[in-house]
Amino acid sequence: MSHHLDTLFEFLRFQSVSADSAYTPQMLGCAEWLAGYFRKIGLSAEVHPTAGHPVVTARNEHRPDRRTVLIYGHYDVQPVDPLALWTRPPFEPAVEEGVIYARGSADNKGQIMAHILGVEETLKAKGDLPVNLIFLVEGEEEIGSGHLGPFLEAHRESLQPDVIAISDTGMISPDLPALTYGLRGILALEVRVKGPATDLHSGSYGGLAPNPATILARMIASLHDDEFRIAIPGFYDRVLPLQEWEREEWAKLPDTDDEFRKVIRSRGLLGETGYTSLERLWARPTAEVNGIGGGYQGEGSKTVIPSEAFAKLTFRLVPNQSPREIDALVRQHLQNICPPEVELTLSDSHIGEPFMSDPQSADGLAARRAVARTWECEPALIRQGGSIPILQTFQQVFGTDILLLGLAQPGCAAHAPNENFLVKNFEEGIRLNQALLEELAAVPAKS
């Protein structure tokens, strides 16, 4: 146990923030350290430069009679701001009452390190692995994996797996593991409304000059109807309906509304009429305002009509929805309702495809057996509300099953101050890796 935590803590101390160029030396140092650790446990490893941050790969000696398993993770982390809200320094990991606190502990260093240590333990005990194994650990997941797609294409032949395993999602609770078979996609863009050439006195020009803030507010309000359904024409045309077995499975899960209220800390929950909280989060699309601004923001009053206003929007999309199609619908809707007296500017979009896999496939069933061996209970079969855009690229390049076996808890504070990871789940992740490779090795090869 001490060795496991010491290794993870060494990994966590790297300030590998991919979004900020000031941390580039830390990113490079972390990649080199990781490759060195792979070599230390008996794998061959390479650090591959990209136009951004490096990709680290590692593998055992491959044999033609074994299946090939690729395990993906990332060594980059989110920025730590706001630093004042951390109760301990974010890059000085510590354990308190069975919980590891550090930036990256849950997302994703703790989870990928559990797999690495699982392989180390197997090699120590048996001297070999039951599969041909490839680790692929990138440094740009938190900024969109912009250079991973070209890397995969360039190394398609040497990386081609039979199945891909990823632990970058979550569990239902500390004692209820999950196999995630669906994730929402994403569309993000910025809306900017320009009116007068400068801010204007609201007494002299109010009621005459177009007010960008008011117009933008009306545009944002038009995104939903009174039942919180998205009101953009054609938005739901391709939404994959929930299957009955999904509703039944999710209805068996512990009642999470009280837990959601504790985490959200609002007066209540609000969303699309006719769906449970889990159904809204996992299987229904959303339209959200992530930021809004325009006009005077200081203390007190300043009676102006602002020259411009902006909003940052994201749309979480579900299987069968195309981000590019939704992008076109959103733009058309906003252009249709924007009055001609102002100028509307829409930024270039950031998109990610929804993800869906089959938990009943041979590899899905093998993963479920591995989870049952580790936790002595069947995993919950779930979708999750977040997005991992690179999954679509994996599917396009390799055409293989992807298994999402998360180890993080709902309250792990990923991307937030005081990010944390349970020691218990870290240790279980090590055992999961060992069971998973054994179960995947036994899956018959596809003819």
C-alpha positions in Angstrom: 0.0 0.0 0.0 2.8 2.4 0.9 4.5 1.8 -2.5 1.2 2.4 -4.4 0.6 5.7 -2.7 4.2 6.8 -2.9 4.2 6.2 -6.6 0.8 8.0 -7.1 2.0 11.0 -5.0 5.2 11.3 -7.1 3.0 11.4 -10.2 0.6 13.9 -8.6 3.3 16.4 -7.7 3.9 17.3 -11.3 2.1 20.5 -12.1 1.0 19.2 -15.5 -1.5 21.9 -16.4 -1.9 21.6 -20.2 -3.9 24.8 -20.7 -1.1 27.2 -19.5 2.2 27.4 -21.4 3.9 28.4 -18.1 3.7 24.8 -17.1 5.2 23.3 -20.3 8.4 22.2 -18.4 6.3 20.4 -15.9 4.4 18.7 -18.7 7.6 17.5 -20.3 8.9 16.4 -16.9 5.7 14.4 -16.2 5.8 12.7 -19.5 9.5 11.6 -19.1 8.8 10.4 -15.5 5.9 8.3 -16.7 7.9 6.7 -19.5 10.7 6.0 -16.9 8.2 4.3 -14.6 6.9 2.1 -17.4 10.4 1.0 -18.1 11.0 0.4 -14.4 8.2 -2.1 -14.2 9.4 -4.0 -17.3 7.6 -2.3 -20.3 9.2 -0.6 -23.3 8.1 3.0 -23.4 8.4 6.0 -25.7 7.7 9.7 -25.4 6.3 11.0 -28.7 6.6 14.7 -29.3 3.6 16.4 -31.0 2.9 20.0 -32.0 1.5 20.3 -28.5 2.2 18.2 -25.5 3.8 14.7 -25.7 2.1 11.3 -25.9 3.5 8.5 -23.9 3.1 4.9 -25.0 4.3 1.7 -23.4 3.9 -2.0 -24.2 4.9 -5.5 -23.2 6.4 -8.0 -25.7 3.6 -8.8 -28.1 2.7 -12.3 -29.2 0.5 -13.2 -32.2 -1.6 -15.6 -30.2 -2.8 -13.0 -27.7 -5.5 -10.3 -27.9 -4.3 -6.7 -27.8 -5.7 -4.4 -25.1 -5.1 -0.6 -25.3 -5.5 1.3 -22.0 -5.9 5.0 -22.4 -5.5 7.8 -19.9 -4.1 11.3 -19.6 -1.4 12.9 -17.4 -2.5 16.6 -17.9 -4.8 18.3 -15.3 -7.0 21.2 -15.1 -5.8 24.6 -13.7 -6.2 25.0 -10.0 -8.0 28.3 -9.9 -9.5 29.6 -7.6 -6.5 28.7 -5.4 -8.0 30.3 -2.3 -10.7 27.7 -2.1 -8.3 24.8 -1.7 -7.9 23.6 1.9 -4.3 22.3 1.1 -1.8 23.0 -1.7 -3.2 21.3 -4.9 0.1 19.7 -5.9 1.1 18.5 -2.5 -0.9 15.3 -2.2 -2.1 14.1 1.2 -4.4 11.5 2.6 -7.1 12.5 5.1 -9.6 9.9 6.5 -9.0 7.6 3.6 -9.3 10.3 0.9 -6.4 11.4 -1.4 -6.5 15.2 -2.0 -4.6 16.7 -5.0 -5.2 18.1 -8.4 -5.4 15.2 -10.8 -6.1 12.6 -8.1 -9.4 11.6 -9.7 -9.0 13.1 -13.2 -7.0 11.2 -14.3 -3.7 10.4 -12.7 -5.2 8.3 -9.9 -7.3 6.2 -12.3 -4.6 5.6 -14.9 -2.0 4.9 -12.2 -4.3 2.2 -10.7 -4.0 0.4 -14.1 -0.2 0.9 -14.3 0.2 -0.5 -10.7 -2.2 -3.4 -11.6 0.1 -4.3 -14.4 3.2 -3.9 -12.2 1.7 -6.3 -9.6 0.8 -8.9 -12.3 4.3 -8.8 -13.8 5.9 -9.2 -10.3 3.7 -12.2 -9.5 3.6 -13.9 -12.9 6.4 -12.4 -15.0 4.0 -11.9 -17.9 0.6 -10.5 -18.9 -2.3 -12.5 -20.4 -2.6 -10.0 -23.3 -0.6 -7.8 -25.6 -0.9 -4.5 -23.7 -0.5 -1.0 -24.9 -0.7 2.0 -22.6 -1.4 5.3 -24.3 -1.3 8.3 -22.0 -1.7 11.8 -23.5 -1.1 15.3 -22.3 -3.9 17.3 -23.9 -7.2 15.7 -22.8 -8.1 18.7 -20.7 -7.7 21.0 -23.7 -9.6 18.9 -26.3 -6.9 16.3 -27.4 -6.2 18.4 -30.5 -3.1 16.5 -31.5 -4.1 13.0 -30.5 -6.2 12.3 -33.6 -3.3 12.9 -36.0 -1.1 10.8 -33.7 -3.5 7.9 -33.8 -3.7 8.1 -37.6 0.0 8.2 -37.9 0.5 5.2 -35.6 -2.6 3.2 -36.5 -0.9 0.0 -37.5 1.4 -0.2 -34.4 -1.4 0.8 -32.0 -4.3 -1.3 -33.4 -6.0 -3.0 -30.5 -8.8 -5.6 -30.2 -10.4 -3.5 -27.4 -9.8 -0.2 -25.5 -10.2 0.3 -21.8 -10.5 3.7 -20.2 -11.0 4.7 -16.5 -11.9 8.4 -16.8 -15.5 8.2 -15.6 -17.1 7.5 -12.3 -18.8 5.1 -10.0 -22.3 5.4 -8.5 -21.1 5.3 -4.9 -18.0 4.0 -3.1 -19.4 0.4 -3.1 -21.4 0.5 -6.4 -19.2 0.3 -9.5 -20.4 1.1 -13.0 -19.8 0.2 -16.6 -20.5 3.4 -18.6 -21.8 2.6 -22.1 -22.9 6.1 -23.2 -21.6 9.7 -22.9 -23.1 12.9 -24.2 -21.4 14.9 -27.0 -20.8 18.6 -26.9 -21.2 21.7 -29.0 -19.8 25.0 -27.7 -19.9 28.5 -29.2 -20.0 32.1 -28.3 -22.7 34.6 -29.2 -21.9 38.3 -29.5 -24.5 41.0 -30.2 -23.2 44.5 -31.3 -25.4 47.5 -31.2 -24.3 51.2 -30.8 -20.7 52.1 -31.6 -20.2 53.0 -27.9 -22.0 52.7 -24.6 -24.8 55.3 -24.5 -26.6 57.3 -21.8 -29.8 55.3 -21.1 -31.8 58.5 -20.4 -30.8 60.2 -23.6 -31.1 57.2 -25.9 -33.2 54.6 -23.9 -36.3 53.5 -26.0 -34.5 54.5 -29.2 -31.1 52.7 -29.4 -31.2 48.9 -29.6 -29.9 47.4 -26.4 -27.6 44.4 -27.1 -28.0 43.0 -23.5 -31.8 43.0 -23.8 -31.7 41.4 -27.2 -29.3 38.8 -26.1 -31.4 38.0 -23.1 -34.4 37.4 -25.4 -32.3 35.2 -27.6 -31.2 33.1 -24.7 -34.7 32.8 -23.3 -35.8 31.5 -26.7 -33.6 28.4 -26.3 -36.2 26.7 -23.9 -40.0 26.4 -23.7 -41.9 26.5 -20.4 -41.2 22.8 -19.8 -37.5 23.3 -20.2 -37.5 21.5 -23.6 -35.1 23.0 -26.1 -37.1 25.1 -28.5 -34.8 25.1 -31.5 -36.7 23.7 -34.5 -35.4 20.2 -35.4 -33.3 19.9 -32.3 -34.8 16.5 -31.1 -35.2 14.9 -34.6 -32.4 12.4 -34.2 -32.4 11.9 -30.4 -32.1 8.2 -29.5 -35.0 7.3 -27.3 -34.4 5.6 -24.0 -34.9 1.8 -24.2 -37.1 0.1 -21.7 -34.3 -1.9 -20.2 -32.4 1.3 -19.5 -35.3 2.9 -17.6 -35.6 -0.3 -15.6 -31.9 -0.5 -14.8 -31.7 3.1 -13.8 -34.8 2.9 -11.7 -33.0 0.3 -9.5 -30.2 2.6 -8.6 -30.2 4.4 -5.3 -32.3 7.5 -5.1 -29.8 10.2 -6.1 -32.0 13.4 -5.9 -31.0 14.1 -2.3 -27.3 13.6 -3.2 -27.7 15.9 -6.1 -29.2 18.6 -3.9 -26.3 18.3 -1.5 -23.7 18.6 -4.2 -25.5 21.4 -6.1 -26.6 23.2 -2.9 -29.5 25.0 -4.5 -33.1 25.2 -3.4 -34.1 22.3 -5.8 -33.5 20.5 -9.1 -34.9 21.8 -12.4 -35.0 20.3 -15.8 -37.0 18.9 -18.7 -40.5 17.8 -17.7 -41.3 14.1 -17.9 -37.9 12.6 -17.1 -36.1 11.5 -13.9 -32.9 13.2 -12.8 -30.7 10.4 -14.1 -32.6 10.3 -17.4 -32.1 14.1 -17.8 -28.4 13.8 -17.0 -27.5 10.7 -19.0 -29.9 10.5 -21.9 -31.4 13.9 -22.7 -29.7 16.8 -24.5 -29.2 20.2 -22.9 -28.7 23.9 -23.8 -26.7 25.8 -21.1 -25.4 29.4 -20.7 -21.8 29.1 -19.4 -21.1 32.8 -19.2 -22.8 36.1 -20.0 -21.6 39.7 -20.0 -22.1 43.2 -21.3 -22.4 46.7 -20.0 -21.4 48.0 -16.6 -20.3 45.3 -14.1 -19.0 47.4 -11.2 -20.6 48.4 -7.9 -23.6 50.6 -7.9 -25.5 52.0 -10.9 -24.2 53.3 -14.2 -27.1 54.3 -16.5 -25.8 53.1 -19.9 -27.0 51.1 -22.9 -24.1 48.8 -23.5 -22.5 48.7 -26.9 -22.3 44.9 -27.0 -23.2 41.8 -25.0 -22.0 38.2 -25.2 -22.9 34.7 -24.0 -21.0 31.4 -24.0 -23.2 28.5 -24.8 -22.8 24.7 -24.7 -25.2 22.0 -25.9 -24.7 18.5 -24.5 -25.9 16.0 -27.2 -27.0 12.4 -27.0 -26.5 9.4 -29.2 -27.6 9.8 -32.9 -27.4 13.6 -32.7 -24.7 15.1 -34.9 -22.9 18.1 -33.4 -22.4 19.6 -36.9 -26.1 19.3 -37.7 -27.0 20.8 -34.3 -24.5 23.6 -34.9 -26.3 24.5 -38.1 -29.7 24.5 -36.4 -28.5 26.6 -33.5 -27.0 29.2 -35.8 -30.1 29.4 -38.0 -32.3 29.8 -34.9 -30.2 32.6 -33.5 -30.0 34.4 -36.8 -33.8 34.1 -37.3 -34.7 35.7 -34.0 -31.9 38.4 -34.0 -33.4 41.7 -35.0 -31.6 43.4 -38.0 -30.8 46.6 -36.0 -27.9 44.8 -34.3 -24.9 42.8 -35.6 -24.8 39.1 -34.6 -21.4 37.3 -34.5 -21.1 33.6 -33.8 -17.7 32.1 -33.0 -16.2 29.0 -34.4 -17.6 25.9 -32.7 -15.9 23.4 -30.5 -17.6 20.0 -31.0 -17.4 16.4 -29.7 -19.5 13.4 -30.8 -21.8 11.5 -28.4 -20.6 8.0 -27.5 -22.5 4.7 -27.3 -21.3 1.2 -26.9 -23.0 -2.2 -26.2 -22.7 -3.5 -22.7 -23.9 -6.9 -24.0 -21.0 -7.4 -26.4 -18.4 -10.0 -25.6 -16.0 -7.4 -24.3 -18.7 -5.7 -22.4 -19.6 -8.9 -20.7 -16.0 -9.6 -19.9 -15.7 -6.1 -18.3 -18.8 -6.8 -16.2 -17.3 -10.1 -15.0 -14.1 -8.3 -14.0 -16.0 -5.7 -12.1 -18.0 -8.4 -10.3 -14.8 -10.2 -9.3 -13.3 -6.9 -7.9 -16.3 -5.6 -6.0 -18.3 -8.8 -5.5 -21.4 -7.2 -7.1 -22.7 -6.6 -10.6 -21.8 -3.2 -12.0 -24.6 -0.6 -12.7 -25.0 -0.1 -16.4 -25.1 3.6 -16.9 -24.6 6.5 -19.3 -23.0 9.7 -18.0 -23.6 13.3 -18.8 -20.1 14.4 -19.6 -18.1 14.2 -22.8 -14.9 12.6 -23.9 -14.6 13.8 -27.5 -11.6 11.6 -28.3 -13.7 8.4 -28.0 -15.3 9.1 -31.5 -11.8 9.4 -32.9 -10.8 6.0 -31.3 -13.8 4.4 -32.9 -13.1 5.9 -36.3 -9.5 5.0 -36.3 -9.6 1.6 -34.7 -13.2 0.4 -35.0 -13.0 -1.5 -31.7 -15.1 -1.8 -28.5 -14.4 0.9 -25.8 -14.9 0.0 -22.2 -15.5 2.9 -19.7 -14.7 1.6 -16.2 -14.6 4.6 -13.9 -13.2 4.7 -10.4 -14.1 8.2 -9.3 -16.9 9.2 -6.9 -19.7 11.7 -7.7 -18.2 14.1 -5.1 -14.6 13.9 -6.3 -14.5 17.6 -7.3 -12.9 17.0 -10.6 -12.0 20.3 -12.3 -12.8 22.0 -8.9 -10.9 22.9 -5.7 -10.1 20.1 -3.4 -10.2 17.3 -6.0 -10.1 14.0 -4.3 -10.0 10.2 -4.8 -10.8 7.5 -2.3 -7.8 5.3 -1.3 -10.3 2.4 -1.3 -11.2 2.9 -4.9 -7.6 3.4 -5.9 -6.7 0.0 -4.5 -9.8 -1.5 -6.1 -8.8 -0.1 -9.4 -5.4 -2.0 -9.2 -7.3 -5.2 -8.6 -9.8 -4.4 -11.4 -6.9 -4.1 -13.9 -5.7 -7.5 -13.0 -9.2 -9.1 -13.4 -9.9 -7.1 -16.5 -6.9 -8.3 -18.4 -7.6 -11.9 -17.5 -11.2 -11.6 -18.6 -10.4 -9.8 -21.9 -7.7 -12.4 -22.7 -10.4 -15.1 -22.6 -12.7 -13.4 -25.1 -12.6 -15.4 -28.4 -11.0 -13.6 -31.3 -13.4 -12.3 -33.9 -13.4 -14.3 -37.1 
